[in-house]
Amino acid sequence: MEKIITMQNLYNFAYCNHNICTKPIKGIVVSFFGLYCCDMYDDSNADGKRYAKEGILYLVPYQNPWAWMNRQNVDYTDELLDVLFKEYDLPEDLPVISTGGSMGGLSALVYMAYAKRTPVACVANCPVCDMPFHFTERPDLPRTIYSAIYTYDCTLDEALRSLSPLHLADKLPKESKYYIFHCDKDGAVNKEKHSDRLVEKMKGSHTVEYFAVPGRGHCDLTPEMWEKYHECAIKSVLEA
């Protein structure tokens, strides 16, 4: 099928702060939704305003709420970025940062492995890291994950591993930086089963900073840690 996303219809497919972004554009931060999220935003988006002041485009793809960064979602995100790069005649080495929480955290990490333009950094909040385990972690998950990989021509285990940051660790670009946040009272995505294992596996081969957030639940960062989360993304653009 032909690609149909343009700057004129972009707001049907994603939120972007391009109308309020300070020029010149210094980078792009892509923020991926968590599971079941399907919000649409306008220029009152607080995060969009914050990044706009720094000269950073803030892009929120309106992905399938059960997408799990499958092949379609990778292509969809690449197409959105193609539109922005073309519209603003951006250099191909402009820094892109991949961010998100929960399923969006997984998406941010998996996109690092498959993106058309490799992001220079990933910032993930309580990310799902072990997809084979997560398939069994909660009763609401199998239907969503199976939906995302239904057309894959391989075994279930192979499909799950292809969307699993833990199993993709060797394919995550080593020249990029990784900032992982995880709350220790997370009842939806177990910290020990996910981020602890991924960070341990990446040590020695990747540049990774790990922020354990005590006493908080799923994706519920403290105000200080939310500030650190956004600072990591902004710093990654400005230092690239």
ChimeraX commands (.cxc) that place a marker at each C-alpha (Angstrom):
marker #1 position 0.00,0.00,0.00 radius 0.5
marker #1 position 1.17,3.52,-0.74 radius 0.5
marker #1 position 2.28,5.70,2.19 radius 0.5
marker #1 position -0.32,8.34,3.00 radius 0.5
marker #1 position 1.03,10.32,5.97 radius 0.5
marker #1 position 1.90,13.94,5.17 radius 0.5
marker #1 position 2.46,17.10,7.20 radius 0.5
marker #1 position -1.07,18.13,6.27 radius 0.5
marker #1 position -2.66,15.05,7.88 radius 0.5
marker #1 position 0.02,14.29,10.49 radius 0.5
marker #1 position -2.28,15.00,13.45 radius 0.5
marker #1 position -4.48,12.07,12.39 radius 0.5
marker #1 position -1.54,9.73,12.94 radius 0.5
marker #1 position 0.63,11.28,15.66 radius 0.5
marker #1 position 1.10,14.20,17.99 radius 0.5
marker #1 position 4.01,16.48,17.15 radius 0.5
marker #1 position 4.97,19.87,18.58 radius 0.5
marker #1 position 6.39,21.13,15.28 radius 0.5
marker #1 position 4.05,24.17,15.21 radius 0.5
marker #1 position 5.49,25.49,18.48 radius 0.5
marker #1 position 9.05,24.16,18.29 radius 0.5
marker #1 position 11.91,26.65,18.47 radius 0.5
marker #1 position 14.09,26.63,15.38 radius 0.5
marker #1 position 16.60,25.42,14.40 radius 0.5
marker #1 position 15.55,21.87,15.20 radius 0.5
marker #1 position 18.21,20.15,17.28 radius 0.5
marker #1 position 16.73,16.65,17.53 radius 0.5
marker #1 position 13.63,14.50,17.82 radius 0.5
marker #1 position 12.29,12.70,20.89 radius 0.5
marker #1 position 9.88,9.86,20.05 radius 0.5
marker #1 position 7.57,8.83,22.90 radius 0.5
marker #1 position 5.78,5.49,22.68 radius 0.5
marker #1 position 2.46,4.68,24.37 radius 0.5
marker #1 position 1.89,2.00,26.97 radius 0.5
marker #1 position -0.53,-0.90,26.50 radius 0.5
marker #1 position -4.18,0.10,25.89 radius 0.5
marker #1 position -3.35,3.81,25.53 radius 0.5
marker #1 position -5.06,5.58,22.63 radius 0.5
marker #1 position -5.06,9.28,23.56 radius 0.5
marker #1 position -4.76,12.11,21.05 radius 0.5
marker #1 position -3.11,15.42,21.94 radius 0.5
marker #1 position -2.98,19.02,20.79 radius 0.5
marker #1 position -0.51,21.86,21.31 radius 0.5
marker #1 position -1.46,22.10,24.99 radius 0.5
marker #1 position 0.61,18.95,25.59 radius 0.5
marker #1 position 2.93,19.86,28.47 radius 0.5
marker #1 position 5.80,17.62,27.38 radius 0.5
marker #1 position 5.53,18.96,23.84 radius 0.5
marker #1 position 5.88,22.51,25.14 radius 0.5
marker #1 position 8.89,21.60,27.25 radius 0.5
marker #1 position 10.77,20.01,24.37 radius 0.5
marker #1 position 9.74,22.78,21.97 radius 0.5
marker #1 position 11.60,25.34,24.09 radius 0.5
marker #1 position 14.77,23.28,23.64 radius 0.5
marker #1 position 14.38,23.12,19.85 radius 0.5
marker #1 position 13.41,19.44,20.03 radius 0.5
marker #1 position 10.58,17.90,18.04 radius 0.5
marker #1 position 8.41,15.72,20.30 radius 0.5
marker #1 position 6.65,12.94,18.40 radius 0.5
marker #1 position 4.01,10.62,19.87 radius 0.5
marker #1 position 3.00,7.97,17.31 radius 0.5
marker #1 position -0.66,6.97,17.52 radius 0.5
marker #1 position 0.26,3.31,17.39 radius 0.5
marker #1 position -2.04,0.34,17.73 radius 0.5
marker #1 position -2.72,0.02,21.51 radius 0.5
marker #1 position -1.64,-3.64,21.24 radius 0.5
marker #1 position 1.30,-2.98,18.91 radius 0.5
marker #1 position 4.23,-4.18,21.07 radius 0.5
marker #1 position 6.64,-2.62,18.51 radius 0.5
marker #1 position 5.88,-5.29,15.94 radius 0.5
marker #1 position 7.07,-4.93,12.34 radius 0.5
marker #1 position 4.12,-2.75,11.41 radius 0.5
marker #1 position 4.79,-0.37,14.28 radius 0.5
marker #1 position 8.46,-0.05,13.34 radius 0.5
marker #1 position 7.48,0.84,9.76 radius 0.5
marker #1 position 4.77,3.22,11.00 radius 0.5
marker #1 position 7.25,5.08,13.21 radius 0.5
marker #1 position 9.82,5.22,10.41 radius 0.5
marker #1 position 7.20,6.72,8.09 radius 0.5
marker #1 position 6.33,9.44,10.61 radius 0.5
marker #1 position 10.00,10.34,10.96 radius 0.5
marker #1 position 10.42,10.33,7.17 radius 0.5
marker #1 position 7.70,12.97,6.95 radius 0.5
marker #1 position 9.42,15.23,9.50 radius 0.5
marker #1 position 12.88,14.80,8.02 radius 0.5
marker #1 position 11.55,15.69,4.57 radius 0.5
marker #1 position 9.42,18.64,5.68 radius 0.5
marker #1 position 12.22,20.33,7.61 radius 0.5
marker #1 position 15.08,19.14,5.39 radius 0.5
marker #1 position 16.75,17.62,8.43 radius 0.5
marker #1 position 20.20,16.02,8.18 radius 0.5
marker #1 position 20.18,12.25,8.44 radius 0.5
marker #1 position 22.50,12.41,11.44 radius 0.5
marker #1 position 20.06,14.56,13.47 radius 0.5
marker #1 position 19.80,12.87,16.89 radius 0.5
marker #1 position 16.68,10.80,17.52 radius 0.5
marker #1 position 15.83,9.65,21.05 radius 0.5
marker #1 position 13.56,6.66,21.70 radius 0.5
marker #1 position 11.43,6.88,24.88 radius 0.5
marker #1 position 8.39,5.36,26.55 radius 0.5
marker #1 position 6.95,3.52,29.53 radius 0.5
marker #1 position 5.74,-0.07,30.06 radius 0.5
marker #1 position 4.85,-1.44,26.59 radius 0.5
marker #1 position 6.15,1.93,25.41 radius 0.5
marker #1 position 9.41,1.23,27.25 radius 0.5
marker #1 position 9.69,-2.08,25.43 radius 0.5
marker #1 position 8.85,-0.25,22.21 radius 0.5
marker #1 position 11.58,2.31,22.87 radius 0.5
marker #1 position 14.14,-0.45,23.37 radius 0.5
marker #1 position 13.04,-2.68,20.50 radius 0.5
marker #1 position 12.94,0.30,18.12 radius 0.5
marker #1 position 16.63,0.78,18.83 radius 0.5
marker #1 position 17.29,-2.57,17.12 radius 0.5
marker #1 position 15.08,-2.11,14.06 radius 0.5
marker #1 position 14.79,1.63,13.35 radius 0.5
marker #1 position 15.63,3.05,9.93 radius 0.5
marker #1 position 17.56,5.81,11.73 radius 0.5
marker #1 position 19.24,4.36,14.82 radius 0.5
marker #1 position 18.42,6.52,17.86 radius 0.5
marker #1 position 21.40,7.86,19.78 radius 0.5
marker #1 position 19.72,7.11,23.12 radius 0.5
marker #1 position 16.86,5.27,24.74 radius 0.5
marker #1 position 15.00,6.40,27.88 radius 0.5
marker #1 position 12.62,3.75,29.24 radius 0.5
marker #1 position 10.30,3.77,32.27 radius 0.5
marker #1 position 9.37,0.38,33.79 radius 0.5
marker #1 position 9.90,-1.34,30.46 radius 0.5
marker #1 position 8.81,-4.85,29.60 radius 0.5
marker #1 position 12.13,-6.57,28.86 radius 0.5
marker #1 position 11.42,-10.32,28.78 radius 0.5
marker #1 position 8.55,-10.97,26.36 radius 0.5
marker #1 position 8.42,-14.78,26.72 radius 0.5
marker #1 position 8.03,-14.32,30.49 radius 0.5
marker #1 position 5.62,-11.39,30.12 radius 0.5
marker #1 position 3.35,-13.54,27.95 radius 0.5
marker #1 position 2.65,-15.50,31.16 radius 0.5
marker #1 position 2.89,-12.62,33.66 radius 0.5
marker #1 position -0.75,-11.44,33.58 radius 0.5
marker #1 position -3.97,-12.95,32.19 radius 0.5
marker #1 position -4.75,-9.86,30.08 radius 0.5
marker #1 position -1.50,-10.05,28.10 radius 0.5
marker #1 position -1.59,-13.11,25.80 radius 0.5
marker #1 position -4.44,-11.76,23.63 radius 0.5
marker #1 position -2.60,-8.48,23.06 radius 0.5
marker #1 position 0.77,-10.04,22.28 radius 0.5
marker #1 position -0.73,-12.75,20.08 radius 0.5
marker #1 position -2.56,-10.05,18.14 radius 0.5
marker #1 position 0.71,-8.19,17.54 radius 0.5
marker #1 position 2.57,-11.24,16.20 radius 0.5
marker #1 position -0.33,-13.11,14.57 radius 0.5
marker #1 position 1.03,-12.88,11.02 radius 0.5
marker #1 position 4.64,-13.75,11.91 radius 0.5
marker #1 position 5.94,-16.73,9.91 radius 0.5
marker #1 position 7.82,-18.45,12.75 radius 0.5
marker #1 position 7.22,-20.17,16.06 radius 0.5
marker #1 position 5.58,-18.36,18.97 radius 0.5
marker #1 position 8.84,-18.40,20.91 radius 0.5
marker #1 position 10.79,-16.96,17.98 radius 0.5
marker #1 position 8.21,-14.21,17.55 radius 0.5
marker #1 position 8.27,-13.34,21.25 radius 0.5
marker #1 position 12.06,-13.21,21.29 radius 0.5
marker #1 position 12.06,-10.89,18.25 radius 0.5
marker #1 position 10.16,-8.33,20.37 radius 0.5
marker #1 position 12.03,-8.94,23.62 radius 0.5
marker #1 position 14.73,-6.45,24.66 radius 0.5
marker #1 position 16.37,-9.08,26.86 radius 0.5
marker #1 position 16.73,-11.43,23.91 radius 0.5
marker #1 position 17.71,-8.57,21.57 radius 0.5
marker #1 position 20.40,-7.21,23.87 radius 0.5
marker #1 position 23.22,-8.16,21.50 radius 0.5
marker #1 position 21.42,-6.35,18.67 radius 0.5
marker #1 position 20.86,-3.13,20.61 radius 0.5
marker #1 position 23.35,-0.61,19.17 radius 0.5
marker #1 position 26.36,-0.31,21.43 radius 0.5
marker #1 position 27.16,3.24,20.29 radius 0.5
marker #1 position 23.87,4.47,21.78 radius 0.5
marker #1 position 23.16,5.30,25.43 radius 0.5
marker #1 position 20.47,3.71,27.60 radius 0.5
marker #1 position 18.67,5.16,30.61 radius 0.5
marker #1 position 16.41,2.67,32.39 radius 0.5
marker #1 position 14.01,3.61,35.20 radius 0.5
marker #1 position 12.03,1.03,37.17 radius 0.5
marker #1 position 9.86,1.31,40.28 radius 0.5
marker #1 position 10.50,-1.40,42.87 radius 0.5
marker #1 position 6.81,-1.82,43.79 radius 0.5
marker #1 position 5.79,-2.41,40.16 radius 0.5
marker #1 position 3.01,-5.01,40.21 radius 0.5
marker #1 position 2.41,-5.01,36.46 radius 0.5
marker #1 position 5.96,-5.44,35.12 radius 0.5
marker #1 position 8.15,-7.09,37.73 radius 0.5
marker #1 position 11.40,-5.15,38.16 radius 0.5
marker #1 position 13.53,-8.20,39.01 radius 0.5
marker #1 position 12.24,-10.20,36.03 radius 0.5
marker #1 position 12.62,-7.37,33.54 radius 0.5
marker #1 position 14.87,-4.33,33.98 radius 0.5
marker #1 position 17.22,-5.91,36.53 radius 0.5
marker #1 position 17.99,-8.73,34.09 radius 0.5
marker #1 position 18.32,-6.51,31.02 radius 0.5
marker #1 position 20.65,-4.04,32.74 radius 0.5
marker #1 position 22.80,-6.87,34.08 radius 0.5
marker #1 position 23.05,-8.36,30.59 radius 0.5
marker #1 position 24.00,-5.00,29.04 radius 0.5
marker #1 position 26.70,-4.16,31.57 radius 0.5
marker #1 position 30.15,-4.17,30.07 radius 0.5
marker #1 position 28.92,-3.97,26.49 radius 0.5
marker #1 position 26.60,-0.94,26.50 radius 0.5
marker #1 position 26.52,2.48,28.12 radius 0.5
marker #1 position 23.58,2.12,30.51 radius 0.5
marker #1 position 22.42,4.04,33.58 radius 0.5
marker #1 position 19.87,2.39,35.86 radius 0.5
marker #1 position 17.56,4.31,38.17 radius 0.5
marker #1 position 15.69,2.17,40.72 radius 0.5
marker #1 position 12.74,4.11,42.15 radius 0.5
marker #1 position 11.84,2.92,45.68 radius 0.5
marker #1 position 8.30,2.65,46.99 radius 0.5
marker #1 position 6.51,3.42,43.71 radius 0.5
marker #1 position 4.22,1.38,41.48 radius 0.5
marker #1 position 4.10,0.80,37.74 radius 0.5
marker #1 position 5.52,3.77,35.80 radius 0.5
marker #1 position 4.81,5.99,38.84 radius 0.5
marker #1 position 8.07,7.91,38.96 radius 0.5
marker #1 position 8.62,10.49,41.66 radius 0.5
marker #1 position 8.64,14.14,40.51 radius 0.5
marker #1 position 12.43,14.08,40.82 radius 0.5
marker #1 position 12.72,10.95,38.68 radius 0.5
marker #1 position 10.32,12.36,36.06 radius 0.5
marker #1 position 12.60,15.36,35.88 radius 0.5
marker #1 position 15.60,13.07,35.48 radius 0.5
marker #1 position 13.75,11.08,32.79 radius 0.5
marker #1 position 13.20,14.17,30.65 radius 0.5
marker #1 position 16.67,15.52,31.41 radius 0.5
marker #1 position 18.18,12.30,30.04 radius 0.5
marker #1 position 16.28,12.73,26.77 radius 0.5
marker #1 position 17.13,16.43,26.40 radius 0.5
marker #1 position 20.78,15.87,27.34 radius 0.5
marker #1 position 21.04,13.09,24.77 radius 0.5
marker #1 position 19.96,15.52,22.04 radius 0.5
marker #1 position 22.13,18.42,23.10 radius 0.5
marker #1 position 25.26,16.30,23.64 radius 0.5
marker #1 position 24.95,14.30,20.41 radius 0.5
marker link #1:1,2 radius 0.2
marker link #1:2,3 radius 0.2
marker link #1:3,4 radius 0.2
marker link #1:4,5 radius 0.2
marker link #1:5,6 radius 0.2
marker link #1:6,7 radius 0.2
marker link #1:7,8 radius 0.2
marker link #1:8,9 radius 0.2
marker link #1:9,10 radius 0.2
marker link #1:10,11 radius 0.2
marker link #1:11,12 radius 0.2
marker link #1:12,13 radius 0.2
marker link #1:13,14 radius 0.2
marker link #1:14,15 radius 0.2
marker link #1:15,16 radius 0.2
marker link #1:16,17 radius 0.2
marker link #1:17,18 radius 0.2
marker link #1:18,19 radius 0.2
marker link #1:19,20 radius 0.2
marker link #1:20,21 radius 0.2
marker link #1:21,22 radius 0.2
marker link #1:22,23 radius 0.2
marker link #1:23,24 radius 0.2
marker link #1:24,25 radius 0.2
marker link #1:25,26 radius 0.2
marker link #1:26,27 radius 0.2
marker link #1:27,28 radius 0.2
marker link #1:28,29 radius 0.2
marker link #1:29,30 radius 0.2
marker link #1:30,31 radius 0.2
marker link #1:31,32 radius 0.2
marker link #1:32,33 radius 0.2
marker link #1:33,34 radius 0.2
marker link #1:34,35 radius 0.2
marker link #1:35,36 radius 0.2
marker link #1:36,37 radius 0.2
marker link #1:37,38 radius 0.2
marker link #1:38,39 radius 0.2
marker link #1:39,40 radius 0.2
marker link #1:40,41 radius 0.2
marker link #1:41,42 radius 0.2
marker link #1:42,43 radius 0.2
marker link #1:43,44 radius 0.2
marker link #1:44,45 radius 0.2
marker link #1:45,46 radius 0.2
marker link #1:46,47 radius 0.2
marker link #1:47,48 radius 0.2
marker link #1:48,49 radius 0.2
marker link #1:49,50 radius 0.2
marker link #1:50,51 radius 0.2
marker link #1:51,52 radius 0.2
marker link #1:52,53 radius 0.2
marker link #1:53,54 radius 0.2
marker link #1:54,55 radius 0.2
marker link #1:55,56 radius 0.2
marker link #1:56,57 radius 0.2
marker link #1:57,58 radius 0.2
marker link #1:58,59 radius 0.2
marker link #1:59,60 radius 0.2
marker link #1:60,61 radius 0.2
marker link #1:61,62 radius 0.2
marker link #1:62,63 radius 0.2
marker link #1:63,64 radius 0.2
marker link #1:64,65 radius 0.2
marker link #1:65,66 radius 0.2
marker link #1:66,67 radius 0.2
marker link #1:67,68 radius 0.2
marker link #1:68,69 radius 0.2
marker link #1:69,70 radius 0.2
marker link #1:70,71 radius 0.2
marker link #1:71,72 radius 0.2
marker link #1:72,73 radius 0.2
marker link #1:73,74 radius 0.2
marker link #1:74,75 radius 0.2
marker link #1:75,76 radius 0.2
marker link #1:76,77 radius 0.2
marker link #1:77,78 radius 0.2
marker link #1:78,79 radius 0.2
marker link #1:79,80 radius 0.2
marker link #1:80,81 radius 0.2
marker link #1:81,82 radius 0.2
marker link #1:82,83 radius 0.2
marker link #1:83,84 radius 0.2
marker link #1:84,85 radius 0.2
marker link #1:85,86 radius 0.2
marker link #1:86,87 radius 0.2
marker link #1:87,88 radius 0.2
marker link #1:88,89 radius 0.2
marker link #1:89,90 radius 0.2
marker link #1:90,91 radius 0.2
marker link #1:91,92 radius 0.2
marker link #1:92,93 radius 0.2
marker link #1:93,94 radius 0.2
marker link #1:94,95 radius 0.2
marker link #1:95,96 radius 0.2
marker link #1:96,97 radius 0.2
marker link #1:97,98 radius 0.2
marker link #1:98,99 radius 0.2
marker link #1:99,100 radius 0.2
marker link #1:100,101 radius 0.2
marker link #1:101,102 radius 0.2
marker link #1:102,103 radius 0.2
marker link #1:103,104 radius 0.2
marker link #1:104,105 radius 0.2
marker link #1:105,106 radius 0.2
marker link #1:106,107 radius 0.2
marker link #1:107,108 radius 0.2
marker link #1:108,109 radius 0.2
marker link #1:109,110 radius 0.2
marker link #1:110,111 radius 0.2
marker link #1:111,112 radius 0.2
marker link #1:112,113 radius 0.2
marker link #1:113,114 radius 0.2
marker link #1:114,115 radius 0.2
marker link #1:115,116 radius 0.2
marker link #1:116,117 radius 0.2
marker link #1:117,118 radius 0.2
marker link #1:118,119 radius 0.2
marker link #1:119,120 radius 0.2
marker link #1:120,121 radius 0.2
marker link #1:121,122 radius 0.2
marker link #1:122,123 radius 0.2
marker link #1:123,124 radius 0.2
marker link #1:124,125 radius 0.2
marker link #1:125,126 radius 0.2
marker link #1:126,127 radius 0.2
marker link #1:127,128 radius 0.2
marker link #1:128,129 radius 0.2
marker link #1:129,130 radius 0.2
marker link #1:130,131 radius 0.2
marker link #1:131,132 radius 0.2
marker link #1:132,133 radius 0.2
marker link #1:133,134 radius 0.2
marker link #1:134,135 radius 0.2
marker link #1:135,136 radius 0.2
marker link #1:136,137 radius 0.2
marker link #1:137,138 radius 0.2
marker link #1:138,139 radius 0.2
marker link #1:139,140 radius 0.2
marker link #1:140,141 radius 0.2
marker link #1:141,142 radius 0.2
marker link #1:142,143 radius 0.2
marker link #1:143,144 radius 0.2
marker link #1:144,145 radius 0.2
marker link #1:145,146 radius 0.2
marker link #1:146,147 radius 0.2
marker link #1:147,148 radius 0.2
marker link #1:148,149 radius 0.2
marker link #1:149,150 radius 0.2
marker link #1:150,151 radius 0.2
marker link #1:151,152 radius 0.2
marker link #1:152,153 radius 0.2
marker link #1:153,154 radius 0.2
marker link #1:154,155 radius 0.2
marker link #1:155,156 radius 0.2
marker link #1:156,157 radius 0.2
marker link #1:157,158 radius 0.2
marker link #1:158,159 radius 0.2
marker link #1:159,160 radius 0.2
marker link #1:160,161 radius 0.2
marker link #1:161,162 radius 0.2
marker link #1:162,163 radius 0.2
marker link #1:163,164 radius 0.2
marker link #1:164,165 radius 0.2
marker link #1:165,166 radius 0.2
marker link #1:166,167 radius 0.2
marker link #1:167,168 radius 0.2
marker link #1:168,169 radius 0.2
marker link #1:169,170 radius 0.2
marker link #1:170,171 radius 0.2
marker link #1:171,172 radius 0.2
marker link #1:172,173 radius 0.2
marker link #1:173,174 radius 0.2
marker link #1:174,175 radius 0.2
marker link #1:175,176 radius 0.2
marker link #1:176,177 radius 0.2
marker link #1:177,178 radius 0.2
marker link #1:178,179 radius 0.2
marker link #1:179,180 radius 0.2
marker link #1:180,181 radius 0.2
marker link #1:181,182 radius 0.2
marker link #1:182,183 radius 0.2
marker link #1:183,184 radius 0.2
marker link #1:184,185 radius 0.2
marker link #1:185,186 radius 0.2
marker link #1:186,187 radius 0.2
marker link #1:187,188 radius 0.2
marker link #1:188,189 radius 0.2
marker link #1:189,190 radius 0.2
marker link #1:190,191 radius 0.2
marker link #1:191,192 radius 0.2
marker link #1:192,193 radius 0.2
marker link #1:193,194 radius 0.2
marker link #1:194,195 radius 0.2
marker link #1:195,196 radius 0.2
marker link #1:196,197 radius 0.2
marker link #1:197,198 radius 0.2
marker link #1:198,199 radius 0.2
marker link #1:199,200 radius 0.2
marker link #1:200,201 radius 0.2
marker link #1:201,202 radius 0.2
marker link #1:202,203 radius 0.2
marker link #1:203,204 radius 0.2
marker link #1:204,205 radius 0.2
marker link #1:205,206 radius 0.2
marker link #1:206,207 radius 0.2
marker link #1:207,208 radius 0.2
marker link #1:208,209 radius 0.2
marker link #1:209,210 radius 0.2
marker link #1:210,211 radius 0.2
marker link #1:211,212 radius 0.2
marker link #1:212,213 radius 0.2
marker link #1:213,214 radius 0.2
marker link #1:214,215 radius 0.2
marker link #1:215,216 radius 0.2
marker link #1:216,217 radius 0.2
marker link #1:217,218 radius 0.2
marker link #1:218,219 radius 0.2
marker link #1:219,220 radius 0.2
marker link #1:220,221 radius 0.2
marker link #1:221,222 radius 0.2
marker link #1:222,223 radius 0.2
marker link #1:223,224 radius 0.2
marker link #1:224,225 radius 0.2
marker link #1:225,226 radius 0.2
marker link #1:226,227 radius 0.2
marker link #1:227,228 radius 0.2
marker link #1:228,229 radius 0.2
marker link #1:229,230 radius 0.2
marker link #1:230,231 radius 0.2
marker link #1:231,232 radius 0.2
marker link #1:232,233 radius 0.2
marker link #1:233,234 radius 0.2
marker link #1:234,235 radius 0.2
marker link #1:235,236 radius 0.2
marker link #1:236,237 radius 0.2
marker link #1:237,238 radius 0.2
marker link #1:238,239 radius 0.2
marker link #1:239,240 radius 0.2
view
